[in-house]
């Protein structure tokens, strides 16, 4: 009973930090003075020192941080939208997808930052709608500055080669112009060791197999950001990126039946890619009426990939088959809107958004027969989507404690596809879609430290056109056919959250409950034709069992998210922060092959993320650790069921300030090392007949990885 008041009183007596609440109780501000003792080099260094922000940085890095919105149910939100980014610069999102805000953080010099704002819940001043936390970075203006950031180092995969990484960026501010230009040369290596053991339904071992995959990629990235701020308050921002790359995979394999010699094989991939993107936005104040904003993006992503599968006996290489894939993906988005005040307490934004998406892919497979390759699969697909939105966003500042945001979006789109099969006539499809997407966000500040947030939103997913085309699944060793008849996934999303912040920047805790009601969920479905044109059942031996990506009529998920961060001043470590994020999600959908209720594909019921960071400023060093713990997940196919355990992922780091702005960084990943276990039940032709053929225990092991960097500025 005495522990809680003792901890709270200790926290209240801890060292005060340069953190304050603004007139708006939902905004917590970290002034530049807050970061002085950490002597940060980049904006990324600054944000790592703000309690509760590390989880957003990690999520932004994993998802690519683009302006395309968040992922729901495995499908990406459409276009720019009103939501998405949780990291803004001067209240605005970065108008980029490939050139995303996550990459930009490490290129912005800490000396150019005026303050960092943590905005909780709905706010009328932001360029996005968000029900959770938003990081808003306010840049310093007026003074001429110039600095160059550099980083050199690499990652060593245990028992393999060192992969170098060199990065340099220059940012400058003079008069009305601010710009950042950068370049990065990077080589990455990812090593996987896989072992399979096969058993009969009676648990008798009869075969084993091994794979040793060496994945190597090389990229060259050029990017830049430019901002022009006119004297009259207008602002124009432009950003761009160009990224060519190469990827190779070499995976020697062997299979061995009981008491039989090994069969040696090799899987190989060679891929060349090229991405470019250009984006920008223009903001103009129109007298005393309001503000006009326009955002645009144009990008192109090209991949040219060859795959080979060969037998490799002692006598020499014998080809089995080869695949060739050429894919070009393009996107153009234009969004323009006007924001004005309806009254002193109400703001409205109205506008339109247009997007044109193109996806073109050719996939062929040739099998090796009687000394020559013969074409047996050809999938040539072109897809085009024209999408238009009309939207209105309304913000009502009910009081100093309560804010209500609402929006209504009308979406109109048309998707056309042309498929050129190996034989027969071309297949053309065209579909039109009309959607209304309402959203309501409510925020109420119970006190300066306590807040309640509620949200209701209808979401429409962005179709992944890779589901429209054929591809080779290396894990299953089979071709997965495409389906141009997929429709977007729709979901109603409900959430209610409560947040409490401790005084004196000592930490925060939040709990959120959520519910998602989904229609047309995108997953694998059964396309087997069990009856002929006359309605007669086709004999099992004559069936062509087929599964492709499609739509499941209904699905749902619900659960809770809990997160907290705590500064450890009560045990004498005021510069140490520990944070934890916990997610419980119960999902339910009817499997299209077996008819049973199951969870979503590869979605664990529970997940825990741990993060610890301790800055010892008097010694000019920092150290910390991260950990991820996931529960079991499963996947269902037409003839198999997988149950997996992803293993626990842990990493530690240490940073040392040598002198001046020179910093040495060590990172140790896959400390356990990471292990991924999978049990797969294989059924005879189709799971519906419940005839188990055999099962396999598969195990992936990822080697330990060590990274070292030296970075500085001049």
N, C-alpha and C positions, 0 to 999 in steps of 0.2 A: 504493500500500500504506500510505502514511503518512497519507492523507487521513482515513480512518475514525477512527483513534485520536485524531487532532488535533481532529476535530469533537467527539467524545465528551468529551475532556478539557476543551475549551472550554465545552461545555454544563454540565459538572459544576462549573465555576468561575463560572458565570453567577450573577446575582443570585437569591437564594432568595426564594420567594414563600410567602404564607400558605396553603399547600396541604399536606395531610398525608394519610396513610393511616390508617384506623382499625384496630382489632383484626382486623376482617374485611378481608383483603387485597384483596377485590374492590371495596371502597368507597374512593373518593378524595374527601376532604372539602375544600371551599373555605369557610373561615370568613369572617365578615363583614369582618374586617380585610383580607382579600385584595382586596376591591373598593373600599376607601376612596379610594385614589389616583385611581380612575376617576370618583369622585363620581357614581354612577349615580342616575337619577331613578326608574326602574321596574325591576321584576324582569326584564323583557326586556333592559334595558340591562346588567344583571348577567350574564345567561346568554351574551350575545354575547362576553363577555371570557373565557369558559372554553374552552380549546382542545378542538376536536373536537365542540363542541355546535352550531355554526352549521348543519351539515348536518341535524341533527335539527330545528332551528327552521324551516329552509326546507321540509323535508318535511312538517312539521306544518302550515305555512301553506298549502302546495299541496293537501294532502288534507283540509283543514278541521279536522283535529285532534280529531275527535269520538271518543266512546267506542265507536263501532261497530266498531272494529277496523281492520285494514289491508286493502289491496286485493291480491288475488292473481288473476292472469289476467284483470284487468278487472272482477272481481266482488267485492263487498264481503263481509267476514265477517259472520256472523249474530249479531245481538243485542249484548249487552255482551261476553260471552265472558270468558275468563281472560287473554287477551293484548290487544295493541293499544297503548294509550297509552305513550309513552316519556317523558312529562313528568307527574310526580305532585306533589301538594301534601300534605305530612305523610303520606307513604306511600300516599296514596289518589288514585284517579282522580277527575276531575270528572264527575259524573253528568249529562252533557249531550252533545248532538250538534251542533245548530245553535249553542248557546251553549257553545263549545268552549274547551279549555285555551289554544289559541293566542291567542284574543281576550283571555282573562283575564290573560295575562302582562303586557300593556301597561297593565292597570288596577291592578296590585298595586304599591304604593309600595315602593321599595327599603329604606326605613327599617323596614319590618315583617318583613324577612327575617333569619333568624338564621344560616342557612348553606345551602349548596348541596352535595348529594351526587351524585357520579357513580358509579353502581352498575354493575359489569361482570358480566354473566352472571346465573345463577340466584341468587335471594335469598329467604329465608323471610319477610322482613319486609314485602314489598311487596304491594300490592293487585292486581298483575298478574303474569303470567308473561312473562318476556322473555329471549330468548337473546342479545340485544345489549346496548347501553348504555341505561340508564334514568337520567333526571334526576329527582332527588327534592329538592324544596324544603322546608326546614323553616322554619316561620314562628315568629317571636318571640312569646311570650305574656306576659301579666301586666300590662305597662305600657299605659296609655291613650294612644292615638295617634290623630291625625286629619290627613289631608292631601287636597288636591284636585289632580288632574292635568288639564292642558288641552293641547290641540294644535290649531293652526289653520294651514291652508295649502291646497295644492292641486297638481294636476298639469296641466301644459301640454303638449298634443299639438301638435307642430310644424305651424304654419300653421292651427291650429284654436283653439277657445276654451279658456279655463282652467276646469278642473273643481275646485270647492272641496271641502274636507274639514275638518269641525270636530268635535272630540271632547272630551268632558269626563267625568271620573269622580271620585268621592269615595269614599275608604275610611277607615274609622274602627274603632277597637278600644277597647272600654270594658267592664271587668269580664269577663263570660263571653261577650260578643257581639262578633263581628267582621263587618263588612259592607262590600260594595263596590256602588255604584250608578253607572251610566254611561249616556251617550247619545252618539250619533254621527249627524251629517248628512253625507252623502257623495254627490257626483256623480262619475261616472266616464265616460270617453270612450275608445273603442278604435277606431282607424282602420285599415282594411285597403284596400290597392290591389291588385287582381288583374288580370293580363293573360293571355289565352289565345291561343295560335297553333296553328292546325290544319293537319295535313299528311296527304296521301294515303300509303298504304303504300309508295309509291315516292319518298317524301320531297319531294313537291311541295306548296308552300304554297298553301292555297286559302281560308282565312278567319281572321279574328281577332276578339277580343272583349275588352271591359274591364268591370270592376266597381269601383265606389268606395263601399265600405261605411263608414257612420258609425254606430257603435253607442254609444248613450247610455243610462246607467242612473242612477237616483236612488234612494237608500235612506235610511230613517230607522230607527235601531236603538236600542232601549232594553234594557238588561240589568242584572242584579244578582246578587250572591252573598251569602249570609248563613251564618255559622257560629255555633252555640251550643255551648259546651263546659261541661258540668255539673261540679260539684265532685267527683262520684264517678267522673269519667273518661269518662262518656258524651258522645257528640258527635253533633250534628244539623246537617246542611248542606242548604241550599236554594238553588237558582239558577233563573233564568228569563230569557227573552228574547222580545221582540216586535219584528218587523221587517217593515213594509210597504215596498213598492218599486214602481218603474215602469221599464220598459225600452222603448226605441224603436230601430228600425233603419231607415235610409234608404239604399238601395243602387241608385243609378242605373246602368244598364247600356247597353252598345251591342254589337251584333253586326254584322259586315260580311263578306260574301262578296267574293272577289276581283273588283275592278272594279265593285262594286255600292255603292249608297249605304248609310249606316248605318241599322240598325233600332234605335230607341231604346225602352228599357223601364225599368221601375222596380219593385223589390221593396221592400216595406215591412212592418214588424212593429210591433205595439203590444201591450204586455203589462203587466198589473197583477198583483202578487203580494202575498201576506201569509203570514208565518210566525210561529208562536208556539211556545214550548216551556217546560215546567216540569219540573224534575228535582230529585232530592235523595237523601240517604243518611243512615242512622242507624246508629251504632256503639255497642254496649253491652257492657261487660265483665260476665261472669256469674261472680261469685265468683272462685274460683281455677280454674274449669273451662276458660275460654276467652273468645272474643269472638263476638258475634252482629252481623252486618252486613246491612243491607237497602238496596238501591238501586232507584230508580224513575225513569221518564221518561214523559212524555206530550207529544206534539207534533202539529202540524198545518201542512201546507204547501199553499197554494192558488195556482193560476196560472190566469189568464184571458187568453188570447192570440188576437189576430186578425192574419191575414196577407193581404196583397193583392199580386197581380202584374198589372201593367198595361202596355199599349203606350202610349208617350207621343210620338206624332207631333206635328207642328206644329199640326195641326187641333184637338188636344185629347186628353185621356186616354180610352183605350179599354180597359175591363177585360178580363182574360183569365180569371182565377179568383180565388177568395178562400177562405181556410181559417178555421175557428173551432175553438179548442181550450179546453176547460175541464177542469181536473184538480185533484183533492183527494187528498192523501196524508197518512195518519195512522198514528201508531205509539204503542203503549203497552207498556212493559217493566217487569217487576218481578223483581228478583233478590234472594234472601235466602240466607244461608249462616252456618254455625257453624264457627269455627276453634279448635282445641284442641291441646294437646301430648299426643302418645302416649308420649313419653319426653323426656329432656333433649336428645335429638338429632333427634327426629322430630315433625313438625307435620302435621296433616291438616285440610283444609277440606272440608265436605260441604254441599250446598245444592241449590236448585232455581231455575230461571229460567223465566218465562212471558212471551210476547210476542204481541200481537195487531196485525197490520198490515192496513190497508185502503187500497186504491187504486181510485179512481173517475175515469174519464175519458170525455169525449165529444169526438169529432173529426168534423168535417164539412168537405167540400169542395164548393163550388158553382162551376160553370163558366159563363161568360158566353156565351149563345147567343141569336141573333136579338133582341138588345136587352134580355134579361132573364137573371137568374141561375137556373140549374137545379141541383138537388141531384144529385150523382153518386157521392158517397162518404159513408157514415155508419158510424162505428165507436163504439159505446157499450159500454164494458166496465167491469165491477165485479169486483174481486179482493179476497179476504180470506184471510189466512194466520193460523192459530193454531199457535203453536210452543211446545213445552215441553222443558225440559232438566233432567236430573238429573246432578249432577256431583260428583266427588271429586278433590281436589288434595292430593298428598302431597309433603312436603319432608323429605329425609333429609340432615342435616348429617353426612356420613361422617367428616370430620375438619375441622381448621381450614383445610385447603386444598381440600377436595372437597365439592361439594353436588350431590345428585341430586334433581330435581323430576320428578314424574310426575302425570299426570291422566287421567281417563277420563270422558267425557261421553256420556250417552245422550240422543239428540234424537228427539223425536216431533212431527210436524207434519202439518197438513192445509191444502191450498190449494184454494180453491173459486173459480170464475170464472163470470160470466154475460156473454155477448156478445149484443148486440142488433144484427143486421146491417141493411143497407138494405132487403133483401128476404129472405123466407124465415123459417123458425122460429128462435127464440132458441137459442143454443148454450150448454149448461151443462157444466162439467167440474169434477171433484173428484178430488184425488189425496192419498194419505197417504204419508208418508215416515218411515222409521225409520233412524237412523244411530248408529253407535258411533264416537266420535272420541278415540282415544288420543293422548297427547303425552308425550315424555320429553325433559328438558333436563339436561345434565350440564356442570358447571364444575369445572375443576381448575386451581389456582394453582401453576404450576411454581416461581415465585419471587414476590416482592412485585410484580414488574414484568412477569411473563410469565404468560399465562393461555391455556388451551385450553378451547373450548366446543364442544359437540356437541348437535344437536337432531334429533328425529324427530317428525313430527306429521302427523295426518290432518286436512285442512281440508274443510269443506263451505261452499260460497259462499252468500251472500245473493242471492236472485233479484232482479234489477232489473225491477220490474213495467212499466217503460217499454217493455221488449221484448214485453210482452203486447198492446200497443195500437198502432194506426196513428199515424204521424207523417209530417210532410213534411220530407224531407231537402233543405235549401237547396243544399248543395254538389252533389248529384246531380240536383237539379230533378225529383224524383219522390216519390211516396208510398211509404213503407216500411210494409208490413203487419205486424201484430202476430201473436204466436203464444202462445196460452195453454197450450200443451202442453210448454213448456220445463221441464226438471227441473234441480235444483241441480248445480253443478259439484263434483266430488270430486277431491281431490289428496292424494298422499303427498309430504311435503316433508322433505328431508334436508339438513343443513348441518353443516359442520365449520369452526371458526374458530380462528385463533391471533392473540393480541394482545400487543404489547410496548409498555410505557410507559417513556419516558426519565426519568431522575431529575430532580428539581427542577422539575417541571412543564414540562419542555422540549418535550414532545410525545408522540405515540403513533402507532403503526402497527398495522394489522390487515389480515389477509387471510382470506377466507372462500370456501369452495367449496360449491356447492349443486346439488341435483338435484330436479326436480319431475316426478312421474308423475301424469298427469291423465286422468280419465275424464269423459265428458259435457261437454267444453269448450263453452262458450257462444260461438257465432260465427254468421256467416251460413251457411245451408245451402240446398240446392236443393229446392224444393217443387213443381217442375214435374211434371205427370203425363204421362209419355211413353207410357203404355199405357192403353187404355180398360178398362171393367169386364170385358170378355171376354178381356183379355190381348193384344189386337192393338195393334201400334204405331200411334200417332197420327201422321199426316203432319206434317212440320216446319212447314208453313205454317199448320196449325191449332193448334199448341201455344201454351199460355199460360205463358210463361216467368216463373217466380216465385221470388224469394229472400226469405227472412225469417230472423230470429234463431231459432236452434235449437241442438241439441246434436251435437257431433262425438264419436264413441265414444272415441278415444284421442288424446293429445297428450303432449308432454314438453318440458322445457327444462332446461338445465344451464349452469353457468358459474362465474364467480368475481367476488367484489367485493373491492377493495383500497382502503383509505383510510389517510390519514396526516395528522397535523398537526404542525407544527414551529415552535417559538418561535425567532426569529432572533437570539438572543443572541450566537451565535458570529460574527456580522458586525456586532456593536455595536448591534443593535436588539432589546433584551430585551422590549420591549412590542409587538413586531410578531409576528403569527402567520400562517403560510401553511398552507393545508390543501388536500388533493386527494382526490376520491372517483372511483374508476374502477369501471365495471361492464361485464363481458362476459357476454352471455347468448346461447346458441345454442338456438333453439327449433325444434320440428319438429311439424307437423301435416299431415294429408292434406287438401288443398283440396277442398271438396265440389262444385266446379263443373268443374274441370279434371282432378282426380284426381292432381295432382302433389304432392310434398312441398314445403312452404313454411314460412316462419317465421310467428310469431304476428302478427296484424293490428297494424300501426303500432308494432311493437316493434323498435327499432334493436338491432343486434348489440352495439354499443359506445356507451358514454356516459361523458363526463368532466365533472366539476364542479370548478371552481377557486374558491378563496376566499382573500382577503388582507385583513387588518385591521391597522392600525398606530395605536395610541393614544399620542399625544404628550402626556403628562399635564402636563408643565411649561408647555406652551402651551395647555392646556385644549382640545385638538382631537383629532379622529380622522379617518382617511380609509381608503379601501379600495376593493376591486373584486371582482366576481364574474364568472364565465364558465361557460357550458355549451356543450359540444361533443358533438353526436350524430352517429351514423352514419346510413346509409340505412335506410329502412323501407318496407314495402309493404303493400298491401291488395288483396284479390281479391273481385270482385263477379261476378254471373252473366254479365255482358257486358263487363267491363272489368277491367284490372289497373293499379294505381297503384304507382309507385315514387317515394318522396319523399326530399328532403334538407331537414331542418328549419332549417338555417342555424345559425350560432353566435350565442349570445345573450350580450351583455356589458353590464355596468352598473358605474358607479362612484359613490361617495358621499363626502361630507365632513360632519363635524359640528363645530360650534364652540360652546363654552360662553362665552356673552357675559358674564353676571355672575349670581351666585347660582345658582338652578336653571334659568335661562333658557338654552335651547339652540336653535341654528339648524342645520337639517339640509337638505342638498342631495342629490338623487338624480338621476342621469342614466341613462336606460334606452334600450335599442335603439341603442347607439352606432354599430353597423356601417352602416346600420340593419339590423334583422333582415329576412332574406329567406328565403322558403320556396318551394322548387322542387318541381314535381311533373310527372312524365311519365305520361300516361294512354293506354293502348292500348284502343281501343274495337272490340269484335267485333260481327259481324252476329248479332243476337238472342241467341246463346249461345256462350260461350267453348269449349265442347266440340267445336264444329265447326271451330275453328281458322281462321276466316275473318276476318282483320283488316279492319275497315272504314276506320279512320283512327286517327291518334294526335294528342294535344294536348300541347303544352308549356305548363304553367301556372306562373305566378310570382306569389306574394304578397309585397308589401312593406309593412312596418309602420313608421309614421313614428316619429321620435325623440320621446321623452317626457322631460320635465323636471319634477321634483317638488321643492317647497320647503315646509318646515314650521318653525314656531316653536312650541316647547313649553316648559312649565314647571310648577311646583307652587307652591301657597300653602297 
